[in-house]
Amino acid sequence: MLGDCTEEVKVELDKLNLASSSINQLENQLEECRRQFQLALSEGSKQLSATYRKLKSSIEKSRPYSEVFYRRQQLILDIQRNSEQYGVAQAEFEAAQSVLDNYSSAAKFQHTDLSQLDDVNRAIDKVFHCCHIIRMWFLGNLYLCIILLFILYGYMFEFLLSRNRSLSWLSLCSIFTLTTFCSRPVG
């Protein structure tokens, strides 16, 4: 019985010896891999430092441009949000336009003929067109919006002066309401 145990112990010891030699080989391979990794890391670090020294001035010069690029991305997101708000405002504008159309068709123009009514309708259409342009540009540029409003007012006064006629009170109120609606800030 003791002989059987010693045989089993010898077999197990042989297995341990083989395993320990495998472990030693693997430890040597691990050390070699670590050494190669450290060499590659130090070499890469040196190359990165050299590249940074070469590009340092370029990086410093380009930093404002990259900051502007990120700001541009933020503004694009703001424009997308404003575009959604613009959709809501456009629906309001279309509702106001239909109300104005109803008022225009119901308005009575005294001492006028059909050609004068056509002139007034063209002027109101021009107001709608200008308001649409104003609303579109207002999202991107407030100054352009103000300039277009001045153009709109100038067009209406030019129309009144060139025709030497006056529009009905209802039409003037409608035009004033539309221009104030168009000049409201979005949001």
KAQUI-V411059 format. One record per backbone hydrogen bond with DSSP energy under -1.0 kcal/mol. CO is the residue of the C=O (numbers start at 0). NH is the residue of the N-H. If there is no record, write none. Layout:
CO	NH
CO	NH
//
This chain:
0	4
1	5
2	6
3	7
4	8
5	9
6	10
7	11
8	12
9	13
10	14
11	15
12	16
13	17
14	18
15	19
16	20
17	21
18	22
19	23
20	24
21	25
22	26
23	27
24	28
25	29
26	30
27	31
28	32
29	33
30	34
31	35
32	36
33	37
34	38
35	39
36	40
37	41
38	42
39	43
40	44
41	45
42	46
43	47
44	48
45	49
46	50
47	51
48	52
49	53
50	54
51	55
54	58
55	59
56	60
57	61
58	62
61	65
62	66
63	67
64	68
65	69
66	70
67	71
68	72
69	73
70	74
71	75
72	76
73	77
74	78
75	79
76	80
77	81
78	82
79	83
80	84
81	85
82	86
83	87
84	88
85	89
86	90
87	91
88	92
89	93
90	94
91	95
92	96
93	97
94	98
95	99
96	100
97	101
98	102
99	103
100	104
101	105
102	106
112	116
113	117
114	118
115	119
116	120
117	121
118	122
119	123
120	124
121	125
122	126
123	127
124	128
125	129
126	130
127	131
128	132
129	133
130	134
131	135
132	136
133	137
136	140
140	144
141	145
142	146
143	147
144	148
145	149
146	150
147	151
148	152
149	153
150	154
151	155
152	156
153	157
154	158
155	159
156	160
157	161
158	162
159	163
159	164
167	171
168	172
169	173
170	174
171	175
172	176
173	177
174	178
175	179
176	180
177	181
178	182
//
